[in-house]
Amino acid sequence: MEGKHGKKVMPDGTLKNALRLDYGYWESKDEADVIDDEIEKKFKKGYPDRNILFEDSQTAVLIQEGREVQRVSFKDADKLDSILNAFVNHKHPEARKFEEALGQFKTDLPTILDTLRDRIETARKENPKFIAAAEKFWTLTKHEINPDITEADIREMMIQHILTADIFNKIFDEPDFHQHNNIASELEALVGTLLTYSERKNLLGLLERYYEAINAAAASIKDHHEKQQFLKVLYENFYKVYNPKMADRLGVVYTPNEIVRFMIRSTDQLLHRHFGKTLSSKNVEILDPATGTGTFLTDLIDHLPKQDLDYKYKNEIHANEVAILPYYVANLNIEYTFKQKMGYYAEFPNLCFVDTLDNTGALQYSGKQEDMFGLSSENAARIKRQNSKKISVIIGNPPYNANQQNENDNNKNRTYAVLDKRIKDTYIKHSTAQKTKLYDMYARFYRWAMDRVERNGIIAFITNRSFIDSRTFDGFRKCVQEEFAHCYIIDTHSDVRSNSKIAGTTHNVFGIQTGVAVCFLVRQEKSPAHVTSGISLSDELLKEEKLDWFRRSVNCRASVFQEVAPDKNANWIQLATNDWETLLPSPAQGVNRTKEALFQPCRSHRP
């Protein structure tokens, strides 16, 4: 981190909040050191003094806002507890300002939303320039994003654009983004027919306090990985305040970095194991079909060798996003990460603003490709270019919400005629279940990816874990056996509704109620046998313990997978007990039963 004198300083430990903002520092000294002399040396070097704890295993000294507030002996347990609580719970002025601004934002936002929606509704009736521009943009988006997009969807895209433009530009210091990005420039032109510059500034005046707090917080973050995390958390919180229904439908929860890195490294290793290639090899085309804020691709950029990155970035890395806010964030995130690594800026030309599940132009069973591009635009050209590629790797975290938590919730997922027919002809055709949930978003993404990935390729998804042991997914499992040579699964369990002893916030890697699994599907044209392999993490492991497992495991090669024999009904486990661990009467040697359980090894042959 950068110290007070502009030079780099490295405290022994740093406390960070959910937004990745530093709010405390820890320095451990030797017992032989004179602690007051060490404190003086550190401050002369420029160490922060707003909330820092010094200790030498005998004495703890807490400095807050430039002055000593407590000094206690390690022998006094009560006072030691007091100083630690004061250290952990301290909020410096910037943090307090941000929290207060966030609270005010939640209060003020509904008024601004109502004003903007009323203004747009009036313009739709009385403003000829706006009517013409809105009609043009609506026609464009129906052709390129999805045919069912409504005028209300366009209205919400405009509102999100207006509310967030300044935030994202200032965080990444890209003031020209909305002039140069192909989708942002179209929206900016549309907004220009609705609001003058002064009207826009006055309307957003209520949120000025919130914007200032965000910009002040962002300015203190120098590391680009931390900046991405800050933006990701900021986006999640904004979306949940702005439109909680949409957040649920789009599955707005982003993947922990430990799992993202594991999935990227594992995919790299599986490519080498099965095909003698790597993610950096030429002609290995990579697609994230639901990129969100670009988490997977920014980590991919960090992972790829520098000498191969420029070509991969411009030609063989692809991403899709259907919601305007994450599309903006992903664009900025990806380009910023590339610039940080390579030392120069380059536009990312392969990010498409499109609903992947509607983009069936590249799938063999669809005849939609010819009529999809009736309009000429940069975004349409990108989609068409992506559809011409042979995709080797499909990786990401597709949205999933299992028909919502409440079946009566008026927040249903929309239908996808072409893709849903494919599901009916495959998953459901092979299923013995009377009722299925196979039109859930993540099941659709799996079907789309299975049809899109090349004959020698890999799908790497983190999703709802119900495909592992749900009876309604038996047809899905049969398709996996028939269409892929290898299936590698890491089951993190943590389905709160099936285990009352655990909680989503403390045991689930996403902090949600639904169980989660990572799955790698390998399609290998000349492989004679299908092999399903798995690792099952204990349901009782805490979230941080599970994330630490991914951190330590590095990739699939470093993980001990065991093979599983599906029965004739494509069951991978005993559905009567619904527990993978019933396969394991005795753990493999060296495995701690409380930490992780492995599947019994056995092999099944492709039907």
C-alpha positions, 0 to 999 in steps of 0.5 A: 500500500502507499504510505503517507509520504508516497512510498510503499509500506507493508503492514503485517496485516490489514483489515478490510471491509466488504467493499475492500476498503482498508480500515485497520492495520496490524504490526507485530514486533519482536519481544526484544524490540522497544515497542515505542521506538518501533512505533516511531520508526514506522510512522516516520516511514509513512505508515497510516495512523488512523487505526493501527495496532502494534504488539510485541506479544507482551504489550498492545498499543492502539493508535487511532486518528493519530493518537494513542487511545489504549495500551494494555498488557497481554496478561490482562485478558479483559483489557486485551479483549477491549483493545481488540474490539476497539481496533476491529470496530473502529470506523474512520471518517471516510468509512462513516461518510460512506455508510451514511451516504449509502443509507441516504441513497436508499432513502433518496433513490425511489424519489429519483426513480419515480421522477425519471420514470414519469419524465420518460413516460411524458417524453414518450407522448410529447417529445418527437425527438425522444419518440424517434430515438427510442423507437430506433434503439428499441428496434436495435435491441430487439434484433440484437439482445432478445426479441421479447425486450419491452419499452419498459426494459428500455426505460430501465436501461436508460435509468441505470445509464443515467444513475451510474455513468459518473460512478464507473467512469471516475472509478476507472478514470475513463471519462470518454467511455460513454462516447466510445463504447458502442452500446453506451454511446447509443444510450447516451444519445437517447438520454440526450433527447430526454434531458439537457445537461443542466436538467441531468445535473439537477436531477442527480443532485440528491445523490451527489453525497453518495457519488462523492463518498464512492469516489473518495473511497475508490480513490484510496484503492490503488491495487486493480484487483481490489478496485475490481472487488470494490466495483463488484460489491458496489454494483451488487449493492446498487442493483439490490437497492435499485431493483431487487426483483431483477437482481433475483431474476438475473442471479446477481451474485458473483463468484468468489475469486478463489473459485474463479482462479481454481476454475481457470487453472483447472480448465487450463490443466484439463486442456493440457491433459486431454488435448495437449493445449492450454488456454493460451494456445492459438485456436483455443476460443474462450467464451464467458456466456454470462460475464456479469462484471467480468470476473472470470475474464479479468482473472483469465487476463491475469493468468495468461502469459504476457507474450500471448495476451495481446492476440488472445485478447483481441481475437480469441476471448469472448463474453456476453452480458444481457444487463446494461450495468454489468455490461458497462462494468465488465467492459471497464474491468476487462480493459483496465486489467489488460492495461494494467498488465500490458502497459497500454490500452486496447479496446476489448472488441469481443464483449457482446450486449446480448441474451446468450440464451436467445443467441442460437445463431451458432447452434446447428439446430437453429435456423435463426442466424440469417434473420438475426442481423437485420440492422447494422451496428458494431454490437451486431457485428460482434455477435456475428463474429462470435457466432462464426467461431468454434468455441473450445472453452465455455466458462463462467457462473450462469444465473440460477434461481430455481423458479425463485424461492416463492413459486407464486412470486411474480418474477418468473423467468422468460421463455426461450422457444428454441432452447426450451425445445432442445431441453424438451427433446433431450433432458426431459425426453430422457427423464423419468420424473413427472415434474421437472425444473429443467427450464431453470436458467442454469439448466438452459445455460448448460443446454446452450453450452452443450450445443455450442462447445466444440467436439473437443472442448470443455465447459466449466460452470459453477451453478446450483448443485441440484443436477447432482442428485435431484431426480428431476435431473436424471435426463440431464445426467443421461445427456452428460453421459452420452455427450461428454467423455469426462465429468469432474464435479466439486460439490460444496453442498450447503443447501440450507433447505436440506440441512437445518444445522447450517446457514447460508451466510456462514456455510455457503460459498456464495452466502446463499440458501441454494447448494453450489457445485463446480462442474467441468465437462470434457467433450473428447471426440475419440474417447471410448468411455464416459467417466464421472469423477467427484470431490465432496466437501463436507456440508458442515465446513464453514464458507471460509474453509471451503474457499480455503480448499479451493485456494489450496487445491490450485487446480484439478490436477492437485485435487484427488478426484474419485470416479463414480459409476452411474446406475442404469437410470443415470443416478450418480448417488443413492437418491433415497438418502440424497447424500454423496457421502453414502458412497463412502463407508470408509474415507481414503487414506490420509483424508480428514473425514471432517474436512472432505469426502471422496467418491469410491472409484469405479468406471462406467462405459458410454451407452 
